[in-house]
Amino acid sequence: MKTTETSAHYQIPGRQESIRIDCQGADLTIFRNGEQLTHCQFETAEDQCTIHWPDTILPLDEQLFLIILTACEFVFGHSAGLLRVAVESGEETILSALEGFGFALSKGQASIERSQFFQIPNLWNRKGSYKPSLEKWTESKGVKHPLRPVEKPGVFYSRYVPAIGKHISFEMLDLDRHLDVFHEWQNQKRVAQFWELDKPKEELRAYLEAVYEDPHHFPAIAAVDGVAAGYFEIYWVAEDRLGPYFDYQPFDRAFHFLIGNKSTLGRSYFNSFVESITHFLFLEDARTRTLLAEPRADNIALLHYLSKFPYWEKRYEFDFPHKRAALLASRREDFFEKATFR
């Protein structure tokens, strides 16, 4: 790691603990809820960083392992060229537990590659692990597809983004809390140009209620350090009007989005939002192989921004009844190999 002094704060969805990691030179000091928890050192050689985890008097429980994983996240997030992190420990129980998270064991170490590490859902997804719903098939408007799980209210994803030094989180839109800001955003000229929803508040309430009632959609609010920043509408491709235009798999998903908070516009925030929503959707279900987006083909600024992502590509343009659209796709393997998570 080139940075000699830095600090980062982490909040795992669904848990009350706040974790802070301070780095000075090759030393990491880890705090939980403001109290120092432990101290460790690391060393970097070429493309691998080794964390020397101390013998600990802390209980060997899930919480400890999440703290170790958070230390790994810190190192990956602050080291651009790092491909692998290893945890060295004299406690076999710790190494064995890390093996359960996908780490490989060898000579007193447990190591994992960057592309594998960010597939561990425990740190960012409120579910805490891959828990795919059992498949039960149904039919909607003549299209057969898996029965979709019912989405639950609350924050479902949170990640500290080193590039902006802030947390990006997503939660299900709450009509009582978010209708006013949704109305404000939709009535911004730059948003209305593409969304065409510059309508009175009660009409927007009806719009969102319809999204809630549609089992293949769900509405979400993106926030930066807890402040509402944008709206994301997530949907399953199979039963959507997009389905006929793409050779989809049963668990492929797509999304529409807007960034309404003007203080979170710009390339750094845009990158953070897109990487985070892509990350969440691939973490949510391991059976999701491809994500799609279908912005208007004349949204030049959005298409330019998205062209800079190595894991999103424009496939082609096509005609919806209501617009000329650009079909954008991100494959699971490309995302985890090429995303920076920085």
C-alpha positions in Angstrom: 0.0 0.0 0.0 1.4 3.4 -1.0 -0.7 5.3 1.5 1.2 5.8 4.8 -1.7 7.3 6.8 -5.4 6.9 6.2 -8.6 6.0 7.9 -11.9 4.3 6.8 -15.2 3.6 8.4 -17.4 0.6 7.6 -21.0 -0.3 8.4 -22.2 -3.8 7.7 -25.9 -3.9 6.6 -28.2 -5.4 9.2 -25.7 -4.9 12.1 -25.3 -2.2 14.7 -21.5 -2.3 14.9 -19.5 0.4 13.2 -15.9 -0.5 12.3 -13.1 2.0 11.8 -9.6 1.1 10.5 -6.7 3.4 10.9 -3.5 2.8 8.9 -0.1 4.2 9.7 2.7 2.9 7.7 2.4 -0.9 7.9 0.2 -0.9 11.0 -3.6 -1.3 11.1 -5.6 -0.4 14.2 -9.2 -1.6 14.3 -11.9 0.0 16.3 -15.5 -1.2 16.9 -18.1 1.4 18.0 -15.2 3.8 18.8 -13.3 1.4 21.1 -10.0 -0.1 20.0 -10.4 -3.8 19.3 -7.1 -5.1 17.9 -3.9 -4.1 16.1 -2.1 -5.9 13.3 0.6 -5.4 10.7 0.8 -6.1 7.0 3.5 -6.3 4.4 3.2 -6.0 0.6 5.3 -7.9 -1.9 4.6 -7.4 -5.6 0.8 -8.1 -6.1 0.1 -9.7 -2.7 -0.5 -8.2 0.7 -0.1 -10.3 3.8 -1.9 -9.4 7.0 -0.3 -10.7 10.2 -3.3 -11.4 12.4 -2.4 -11.5 16.1 -3.3 -14.2 18.5 -6.6 -12.9 19.9 -8.6 -13.1 23.1 -11.7 -12.2 21.1 -14.4 -14.8 20.7 -13.9 -16.9 17.6 -17.4 -16.0 16.2 -18.9 -14.6 13.1 -18.3 -11.1 14.3 -14.5 -11.6 14.5 -14.4 -13.1 11.0 -16.4 -10.1 9.6 -13.7 -7.8 11.2 -10.9 -9.8 9.5 -12.8 -9.6 6.2 -13.2 -5.8 6.7 -9.4 -5.5 7.2 -9.0 -7.4 3.9 -11.5 -5.0 2.2 -9.5 -2.0 3.6 -6.3 -3.3 2.1 -7.8 -4.1 -1.3 -9.6 -0.7 -1.4 -6.5 1.3 -0.9 -4.1 -0.7 -3.2 -4.7 -0.3 -6.9 -2.5 -3.1 -8.2 -3.2 -5.6 -5.5 -4.4 -9.0 -6.8 -4.3 -11.1 -3.6 -4.6 -10.8 0.2 -3.3 -13.4 2.6 -4.1 -13.6 6.3 -1.4 -15.2 8.5 -2.4 -16.5 11.8 -1.3 -19.0 14.4 -4.9 -20.0 15.2 -6.0 -22.8 13.0 -9.7 -22.0 13.8 -9.3 -18.6 12.1 -7.7 -20.1 9.0 -10.4 -22.8 8.8 -13.1 -20.3 9.1 -11.7 -18.2 6.3 -11.5 -21.3 4.2 -15.3 -21.4 4.6 -15.4 -17.9 3.0 -13.5 -19.1 -0.1 -9.9 -18.5 1.1 -7.3 -21.0 0.1 -5.1 -22.5 2.9 -1.3 -22.9 2.6 1.5 -23.0 5.2 -0.3 -21.0 8.0 -2.0 -18.6 5.6 -5.4 -18.1 4.1 -5.3 -16.2 0.9 -7.9 -15.0 -1.6 -7.8 -13.1 -5.0 -9.5 -9.8 -5.5 -12.0 -11.1 -8.0 -13.0 -13.8 -5.5 -13.1 -11.6 -2.4 -15.7 -9.2 -3.7 -18.0 -12.1 -4.3 -18.3 -12.7 -0.6 -21.7 -11.1 0.2 -21.3 -10.9 4.0 -19.8 -7.4 4.2 -22.1 -5.6 1.8 -25.4 -7.5 1.4 -28.0 -7.5 4.2 -28.7 -11.2 3.6 -25.1 -11.9 4.8 -24.8 -14.9 2.5 -26.0 -16.4 -0.7 -29.5 -17.6 0.0 -31.2 -18.0 -3.4 -34.9 -18.6 -3.3 -36.0 -22.2 -4.2 -37.1 -22.2 -7.8 -40.8 -22.3 -8.4 -42.0 -21.3 -11.8 -45.0 -19.3 -12.8 -46.2 -17.4 -15.9 -46.9 -13.7 -16.5 -48.5 -12.4 -19.7 -47.5 -15.6 -21.5 -43.9 -15.7 -20.3 -42.7 -18.4 -18.0 -40.2 -17.3 -15.3 -39.2 -18.1 -11.7 -41.5 -16.8 -8.9 -39.7 -13.7 -7.6 -39.0 -13.2 -3.9 -40.8 -10.5 -2.0 -38.5 -7.6 -1.4 -38.2 -6.4 2.2 -38.0 -2.7 3.4 -34.8 -1.2 4.7 -31.1 -0.9 3.6 -30.1 -3.9 1.5 -26.6 -2.9 0.5 -23.8 -0.6 2.0 -20.2 -0.2 1.0 -17.5 2.3 1.9 -16.0 3.7 -1.3 -12.4 4.9 -0.9 -12.4 7.0 -4.0 -15.0 9.4 -2.5 -14.3 8.6 1.2 -18.0 8.0 1.8 -20.6 5.2 2.1 -22.9 4.3 -0.8 -26.0 2.5 0.4 -29.3 1.4 -1.2 -32.6 0.9 0.5 -36.1 0.2 -0.7 -38.0 3.4 -1.4 -40.3 4.4 1.4 -43.3 6.5 0.1 -43.7 8.4 3.3 -40.1 9.3 3.6 -39.0 9.6 0.0 -42.0 10.9 -2.1 -41.0 14.6 -1.6 -37.5 14.1 -2.8 -38.6 11.9 -5.6 -41.0 14.6 -6.7 -38.2 17.2 -6.5 -35.8 15.1 -8.6 -38.4 14.3 -11.3 -39.2 18.0 -11.7 -35.6 18.9 -12.4 -35.3 19.8 -16.1 -32.3 17.6 -16.8 -34.1 14.6 -15.3 -37.5 15.3 -16.9 -35.8 15.4 -20.3 -35.3 11.6 -20.1 -37.7 10.3 -17.5 -40.7 12.4 -18.6 -42.2 12.2 -15.1 -42.3 15.9 -14.3 -45.7 15.5 -12.7 -47.6 16.6 -9.6 -46.8 14.7 -6.4 -49.9 12.6 -6.3 -49.4 11.4 -9.8 -45.9 10.3 -8.8 -47.3 8.6 -5.8 -49.6 6.6 -8.1 -46.6 5.8 -10.3 -44.5 4.5 -7.4 -47.5 2.5 -6.0 -47.7 0.8 -9.4 -44.0 -0.1 -9.2 -44.6 -1.6 -5.7 -47.5 -3.7 -7.0 -45.5 -5.1 -9.9 -43.6 -8.2 -8.5 -40.9 -8.0 -11.2 -39.9 -4.4 -10.2 -38.8 -2.7 -7.0 -37.9 0.9 -6.3 -34.8 1.9 -4.4 -33.1 5.0 -3.1 -29.4 5.4 -3.3 -27.8 7.4 -0.5 -24.3 8.9 0.2 -23.5 8.8 3.9 -27.2 8.5 4.6 -28.4 11.4 2.5 -30.7 10.5 -0.4 -28.9 10.9 -3.7 -30.7 9.0 -6.5 -33.5 6.7 -7.5 -33.0 3.2 -8.9 -35.7 1.0 -10.4 -34.6 -2.6 -10.5 -36.4 -5.3 -12.5 -36.2 -8.9 -13.7 -35.7 -9.1 -17.5 -37.7 -12.2 -18.3 -41.1 -10.7 -17.5 -40.3 -7.2 -18.6 -41.0 -5.5 -22.0 -37.2 -5.7 -22.5 -37.3 -9.5 -22.6 -38.0 -9.9 -26.3 -35.1 -7.8 -27.2 -32.4 -9.9 -25.5 -31.4 -13.6 -25.2 -31.8 -13.5 -21.4 -31.3 -16.1 -18.7 -34.0 -16.6 -16.0 -32.3 -14.6 -13.3 -30.9 -11.8 -15.3 -31.8 -8.3 -14.1 -31.8 -4.7 -15.2 -32.3 -1.2 -13.8 -33.2 2.4 -14.6 -31.6 5.2 -12.5 -31.3 8.9 -11.9 -29.0 10.9 -9.7 -31.2 13.7 -8.3 -29.0 15.2 -5.6 -26.8 17.8 -7.4 -24.1 17.5 -4.7 -23.5 13.9 -5.8 -23.1 14.6 -9.6 -19.8 14.1 -11.3 -17.6 11.2 -12.5 -16.4 10.0 -9.1 -19.9 9.7 -7.7 -21.3 8.2 -10.9 -18.6 5.5 -10.9 -19.4 4.7 -7.3 -23.2 4.4 -7.9 -22.8 2.2 -10.9 -20.2 -0.1 -9.5 -22.2 -0.4 -6.2 -25.6 -1.3 -7.9 -23.8 -3.7 -10.2 -22.1 -5.3 -7.2 -25.3 -5.6 -5.3 -27.2 -7.3 -8.1 -24.5 -9.8 -8.7 -24.2 -10.5 -5.0 -28.0 -10.8 -4.5 -28.3 -14.1 -6.5 -25.4 -16.1 -7.9 -27.6 -17.3 -10.7 -27.7 -13.8 -12.2 -25.2 -14.0 -15.1 -25.9 -10.7 -17.0 -27.2 -7.3 -16.0 -28.8 -4.9 -18.6 -29.7 -1.3 -18.9 -31.6 0.3 -21.8 -31.2 4.1 -21.6 -32.4 6.3 -24.4 -30.0 6.2 -27.3 -29.8 10.0 -27.4 -28.6 10.2 -23.7 -25.1 11.0 -24.9 -23.7 12.0 -21.5 -24.9 8.8 -19.8 -23.6 6.6 -22.6 -20.2 8.4 -22.5 -19.9 7.8 -18.8 -20.8 4.1 -19.1 -18.4 3.5 -21.9 -15.6 4.1 -19.4 -16.5 1.0 -17.4 -14.6 -2.1 -18.6 -17.4 -4.4 -17.5 -20.3 -2.6 -19.2 -20.6 -2.6 -22.9 -23.0 -1.3 -25.5 -24.4 -4.2 -27.5 -26.7 -2.5 -30.0 -29.6 -0.1 -30.4 -33.3 -1.1 -30.8 -36.7 0.5 -30.9 -39.1 0.3 -28.0 -42.6 1.6 -28.9 -41.8 4.8 -26.8 -38.1 5.4 -27.5 -35.0 4.4 -29.3 -32.9 2.6 -26.8 -29.3 1.5 -26.3 -28.8 -2.0 -25.0 -26.0 -2.1 -22.4 -24.8 -5.4 -20.7 -22.5 -6.4 -17.9 -21.5 -10.0 -17.5 -20.8 -11.5 -14.1 -17.3 -12.8 -14.9 -16.3 -9.4 -16.4 -17.5 -7.5 -13.4 -15.6 -9.4 -10.8 -12.4 -9.5 -12.9 -12.4 -5.9 -13.8 -14.2 -3.8 -11.1 -11.8 -1.7 -9.0 -13.8 -1.5 -5.8 -11.9 1.7 -5.0 
